Amino acid sequence: MNKEQIQEQITTGQAALGVEFGSTRIKAVLVATDSSVIAVGSHNWENKLENGVWTYSLEDVWSGLQSAYKNLTDVVADEYDVKVTKLSSFGIAAMMHGYLVFDKNDKSLVPFRTWRNAITGESAAALTKLFDFNIPQRWSIAHLYQAILNQETHVKEINYLTTLAGYVHWRLTGEKVIGIGDASGVFPIDEETHDYNQAMMDKFNAFKSVQQYLWQLRDILPTIKLAGEEAGRLTEEGAKLLDPSGALESGAVAAAPEGDAGTGMVSTNSVKNRTANVSAGTSAFAMVVLEKELSQVNENIDMVTTPDGSPVAMVHINNSTSEINSWARVFTEFAAAIGATVTGGEIFSALFNSVLKSDSDAGGLLSYGYHSGENITGMDEGRPLFVRTPNAKFTLANLMRMHLYSAFGAMKIGLDVLAKEKVAMDSVVAQGGIFTTPVVAQKILAGVMDAPVTLMKNAGEGGPWGMAVLSQFVVSHKDGQSLADYLEDEVFQSQESTTIEPDPEDVAGFGKFMEEYKAGLSIEQTAIDQMPVETSKED
């Protein structure tokens, strides 16, 4: 599509907007009718540990959204010499799970409790037993029931409970709705009805501790929408919230708000049965669309859905790339100390490419990049830890391979559960910033999964692009057309990609690393037990 065609699409309101609130960045992507990227805008933000709870302020939600959108419109003005005044469609995505609750006057009752918190162990265990269905600590229902067990006074005032994506969507459209993929991290979904599981809801409402409240669970949760269903329109108030300059008109069609897992499936074309994807950032997850039910409940496997309601097994880890970023900052400081001028991209490229000269087992080096608690390995808090024996091969190459291995270490424990269940995967597609440097992380992941790993050209845009595509699906899909067919026929038909097969040496080397990783978990637990709890914001 040439510049004149793009200019026309922008000025006539044919472009679609996707926004995703990630752990460290809010990203907005403007997409043309052929799903190609027109412009990208972003805003960096960070969570804070306040009173033992990981949170983002709601003020930062809105200032960050406005900053990312303005950044995007500035790019459009610079590159295409036009203003964004109207949109065809839009969608909001965000980190899944967590706890946002409001009273009857729409006032926030407690600070946003994010997915990163590992403070609901008692409630998660009780609900898992009650439902015979795994309820992870991150899930919204676990946060709600933990607040009930804690006898928190705000619970009696709850009028609405939602996710971060659901909250932003509500304010922009006035609609209290949620996409089924995001909803599947709030409360278990009934595969047949594509709604909250009523039998489980009845069990929850029957709790004596719940019956003291005037609300019923269904009444305080958002209404579920499937991919392709209209979920409201951008209101005048919402347009001003998104674009305080007043240039943006109301009326754009909204897709249902989704979680980052759902947008990850869309952006990797992984919504069909037997497809899988891996997304790695501050947190990471591996997802497989199931062709049959798992044989038993397992606390390391989240059962969620695609944006159109198909069952998905998800392995979610709280910690992935944060420790890599911390070490990259150290090397950046060293470069500055010796008078070298290098960019962040050059630092990451040099560090990652060094891995190609490393030992396949990382030379005996071991790391736990836990900046927060890690549920799969049973760690309630985070203590980044690097250990080695005196005779370990401590080189830069091995150091970086170790960090890449560690970024997927906890995930591998969950993947082994799926392997025992004989879950079939026809393809694995990866995305996330860790894959920006060509080949290296993709090669490592192929070794971790012992399967070919594909990286698509759009991997850097990821979730917000996937959310824009979901909004386009609402306004442009044909009657009866499935999301999988829409993606296959109209979005990914000519998408460029590269695939790397697993190297047997990487597979064996990672296996050896994982033996040490599992054996050393007691060291990480000791570090947690002996060090004081941090109360400062995430670095």
N, C-alpha and C positions, 0 to 999 in steps of 0.2 A: 504494500500500500504506500503510495507516494505522499509527499508532504501536503499537496493540495487536497487530496482525498481525506487525509487525517484532519486537516483544518476544517473541512466541511463537516466531518463527523462530530467534531468538538462543538462547532458553532450551532449545529442543528440539533444537538442533544442526543446523539446516537451512541455516545461512549458510555461505558459502565465503570463504576467505581467499586473497588474492593479494599477494605481496611482490615488489618489484623493487629490486635494488641498482643505482641509477644512479650517474653519475659524481660527483654532488655531494649526492645525497640517497637515503636508503633509505626507501621508501614502502610502507606496508601499507594494503590496502583490504579492507573486509568487505562482502560482496555478498549480497543477498537472492536467493531462488529465481527472481525475475523479472529478475535481473541488475542491478537498481537498487542504487546505492551506499547502504549503511547508515552507514558511518563510515570515516574516513581517519586514519591516523597516520603520522608521518614523523620522520626523524632526519637532520640534516645531517652530512655527513662530507666529507673531502677527501683526494685522493691526495697522496703525498709523493715528491719526487725524491731518492732515496737511492743514493749511489754510482753515479749516472748512470742509475738505473732508476726508472721511475714505479711506485709500489706502494701498496697498502693493507695494514696489518697484519691478521693473522687475528684478533687480539684485538679490533680495531675492527669487524671483520665481525660478531662475536657481540654485542658491547656495542651496536652500532648496530641490529642486528636486534631485540634485546630492548627497546631504547628506542623504536623505531618501533612495535612490537607493544603495549607498555605505553601509549604515547600513544594508540593506537587504542582499547584497552580502556577507558582513562579517558574517552574521548569517548563510548563506548557507555554507560558507567555514568552519565555526566552527562546524556545526552540521553534514555536509555531506562530508567534506573534498574534495570538488570539486569547480570549478570556473563556474560562469555564463558567457558563451561566446556567446550564441545565444538563441533566443526566438522564439517560434512558432507564437505568436501573442501578442499584447499589446493594451491598451486603456488608454486614459487620461480623467479624470473627474475632475470637480471643482465646486465651488460655482456658482450657476446660476446667470444670469442677469449681471448688471454692464456695463461698458463702457471702451473699449480699442480701440483706433483708431490710424491708421498709415498713413503716406503719401506715395507717389509713390516710395520713396526710402526705404520703410519699416521702417521708423523712427517713434518712438512713439511721438504723438503730445501733449498729456497731461498725467499726472499721472493717473494710473488705478483708476477709480471710481467704488467702489464695491457696491454690493447689499445693504450694510448697510446704505448708504446715503439716507436721506429723504429731498432732495434738488430739487426735480422735480415736486412739487405739481402743479404748473401752467400748465406745459406741459402734465402731466398725466391726469388732469381734461379735458383739451382741446381735447386730443386724444380720451379719453373715450367717450366724447360727439360726436366727429366726426365719430368714428367707431361704436358707439352703442355697445361697447365691452370694458370690464374693462381693462384699462392699468395701472397697479400698478407703483408706483414711482421707483421701482427697475429695471424695464424693460429697456433694452438697447435703445429702440426707444424713451422712455421718456427722457433718458439722452441726446440723440441726439437732440430731438426737444427743450429741455430746453437750450442746448448750442446755438441753433439757436435763440431762444427768447432772450437769454442773449447777442446776437451778438458777440459771441466769435470768434476771428479771425482765430482760427485753423480749423473751420468747412470747409472753402473753400478748404483746403488742404487734406481733407479726401480721401483716396484711398481704405481703408479697415476698417471695423468695426467688431469686434468679441468679444467673451466672453473669460474668462481666460482659459477654457479648449480648446476652439478653437485656441487661441494664441499658447499654448504649443504644441498642435497637429501640427499646421502649421510649427512651427520651427523644429519639429522632423521629419516631413514627406514631407514638402514642399507643402502640400495640404491645400487650403483654404476651408475647409468643416466643417460641424457641424452636430451632431446628432439631430434628429427632436425634441427630448425632450428638449435639451438645446436651440434649435432654438425657441421653443415656449415661451421662456422668453426673446427673442429678439424682435419678431414681431408676431402678430397673425397668426395662421396656418389655412389653408383651410383643413377641415376634408376629403374632397373628393380627392383633388389633392396631399395631403401630401406635400404641399409647402407653402411658404408665401402667405397670402391671397391677391390676385392680386387686387381685388376691393378696399380693404383698402389701398393698396400700391398706387393705382391711386389717391385716395383721398389725401393721404399724399403728393404726388408729385405735386398735384394741388395747394397746399398752395403757395401764392405769396411769402412768406418768404423763401420757399424751392426752388422756381424756379430761384433764383439768383445764385444758385450753378451749376457748370458744371456737377456734378455727378448725376446719377439716383440712387434711393435707392437700387434697386435690384443689381446694379453693385457693390456696396460697401459691400454687405452682403455675408457671406459664403454660399456655396452651401449645401443644406440639404441632408443628407443620413439617411436611415432607418436602424434599427437593422438588422444585417445579411449581410449588404452590405459592401464590402471592401472599406476602406477610405484611401488607400495609404499604403505605407510601410516605415519602418524605414530607413532613408537615412544614408549614411556614416557620414555626418555632424551631423545628429540627434543622431546617436549612440555615437558620441564623446561628444555631449552636455549632454546626459544622463549619460554616463560613461567616464569621462575624462581620466581614466586609459588606455583606448584603448582596453580593453579586450572584450567588447561587439561588435559583428558583426552586420552589417546592414541586412536588408531584412525581418524582422519580419512583418507580416501582421497587419495592424492597423484597429481597430474598429473606428467608428465615435465618436468623443469626445462628452461626455454627461455631463449634469448637475447632481448635487447631488440628485435632486429629481428623476431623471431617474434611477440612480444606486441604490437608496433606494427602488424603486419599484422592481428592479431585485433581489436585495439581500433579499427581504422579499417575493418573489414569488407573487407579487401583480400587475400583468399586465392584468389579466382577468377582464371582466366586473364584477362589484359589489364587487371587492376586494378593501381593503383599507390598508394603512400603515401610521404609525406615526414615524417620525425621529426627535430626540431631541438632540441638541447640543447647541452651542452658539446661533444659530437660531433654529427654529423648524418648521415643517410643517406636516399637515395631508392631505392625498391624497386619493381620491376615483375615481376609474375608472368607468365612467358613462355608463349606459345602455340607457339613453335618455337625451336630452338637458335640461338645466335648463330653467325655465319659464321666467326669466328676468335677466338683468345685475345687478350684485351686486359688489360694490367696495371692499368687503372683500373676494371675491372669485376670484382666478386666474384661468383662463382656459388655461391649458397646455396639454401636451400629454405624453403617454408612449413612450419608445424608439422605438416602432414600429408604432406609430402614432394614437393610440386610445385616445379619449378625456378624460381628467382628470380634476376634480375640486380640486383645492389646496387651503388650508388655510395656509398662510405663516405668521409667526411672526418673528420679528427681534431679539427678546430677549427671551431666555429660561433658560439656565443653568449657565450663567456667574455669577449671583449673588450667586448661590449655591457655586460655586468655590471660590468666594471671602470670604464667611463665612467659608468655609473649611480651607482657609489659615489662618484666624484669630485663629481658634481652633488649628491648627498646631503650630502656634506661641505660643499659651498658653501652649501647651504640652511641647514645648521646654523650656519655661520660668520656668516651675516647674521641669525640669530635666527629663521629660519622653521621651523615644525614641520610636517614632511610625512612621510608614510609611504612605504615602498618602492614600494607599488602606485601611489601618486600620482606619484612620480618617473617610473616606467616609463610610466605613462599619458601624462604630459605630453611626455616625450621621443618616444614613438612617434607620438603624434598630431601632433607638429610636422612629421612626414614628409609629411603631406597638403598642406603648403604649400611643399614643396621643389621643386627642379629635377629633372626626370626622370632626368638623368645624374649626379645628386649634385653638380652644380656643379664638376666637375673634381677633386673630392677622392678620395683613394685610400688604402685601408687593407688591411693583412694582419693579421688577428686571430689570428696563430699563437702560441698559448701552448705548443705542443709541435710536434714535427715534423709535416709534412704530406706524405704519400706521393704523392698525385696530382700535386703540383707539385714533387716531388723535394727537399723540405726536410727535412734530418735532424734539425734542432732548431727550436725556436720562438723567434721574436723579434717580438713585436707591434710593428707599424710603421704610422705615419700620415704620409703625405706630401702636399704640395700645392705648386702653383706660386704665385708672388706674386699672379697675377691670377685665381686660382680663387675661386669664390664660397663663402667660408668663413662659413656661417651654421649655426645650431643645426639647422635643418631638413635642410640638406644633409649635415651631420655624421652625423645619425642615419640618413638614407637610405643614406649610404655604408656605415655599419656593418651595416645590414640586407643590402645588396647583398653585402658582403664575407662575411657569414655563409653565403652560398650560392655564393660565387665559385668555390671549388675544386670544388664539386659540379657546377656547370655544365659544367666540362671533361669530367666523366664522362658527364653527360647528353647532351652532343654526340656521344659515341661511340654511345650508344643510338639517337640520332636517325639517324645514318649507317646503323645496322643496321636502320632502319625498324621498331623495336620499337613495337608498338601499345599504346596506353593508352586505355581507355574512360573511366576516371575517375582522379582524383588526390585523395586525402584526406590532410589534414595534421594533425599533432598536436605538442604540446610547449609548454613554457612561453613561448616566443617569440610564441605566438599568443594569449596571455591577453588582451592589449589588443585589443578588437574591431577588425576590418577591416584594420588597417595591415599587419602581417606577412603576412596572408593575401593582401592585394592585391599586395604586393611579390612573393610567391612565384608568384602567377599570372602576373606579368610575367616572372619568371625562367624559368618552364617554358613560357610562351606557351600555357597551357592553363587551363581552369577548375579552381579549387581549392576543395574542399569542407572545411568544418570542422564536426565533429559536437559535440553538446552535451557529450559525455563527454571531449572532447579534453584537458581538464586532468587527468583521472585516468590516461589513457593506459595504459602498460605493466602496472602492477600490477592494474588492472581487467581488462585482457586476460588476465592470468595466472589470475585468479580465474575468468573465463569458461571458460578452457581446463580448469580443474579441474571445473567444473560439466558440461562436455561429457563428461568421463569417467563421471560418475555418472548423467547424465540423458539422453544421446542415445539415439535409437531404433536398433534393429538396421539396419545398412546406411546410416544417415544420415551424409552427409559433413559435414565441418566447415563448408564453405561453406554448405550448406543449413541447418545448425543456426544459424549466425550470421544468415542471411537470414530464416529463419522464426520463430526464437524469441528472438533477442537484439536485432536492429536493425529489426524490423518497424515500430516506432513511434518510432524514434530521430530527434530533432530535428536539423536541420543547416542550414547556410547555404552558398551557393556564390557565388563571385565570379569573373566572367569576366576575362580579361586585358585591361588597358587598353593600346591600341596605343602610347601615349606611354611607358608603363612598359617595354614590350617593347623599344622603340627606345632608351630611356635606359639600360636595363640592358645592351643590346648595346654601346653606346658605353663604358659603364663597364668591361665585360669586355675590350674592346680595350686599355684602359689597364692593367687588372689583369694581363693576360698579358704586356704589354710591360714592366711594372715588376717582374716576378719577379726579374730580375737585381739589383735594388736590395735586395729581401728577402734574397737569397743573400749579398750583400755584407755586410749587417747581421749575418747569422749568422757569416760568416767573421771579422769584425772584433771581435766582442764575446765576452767570456769566457762559458764554460758556467755556467749557474745550477745551484746545488746545494741551494737552499732549497725548501721545500714550495710548492705552487701557491697563489697568493693567492686 
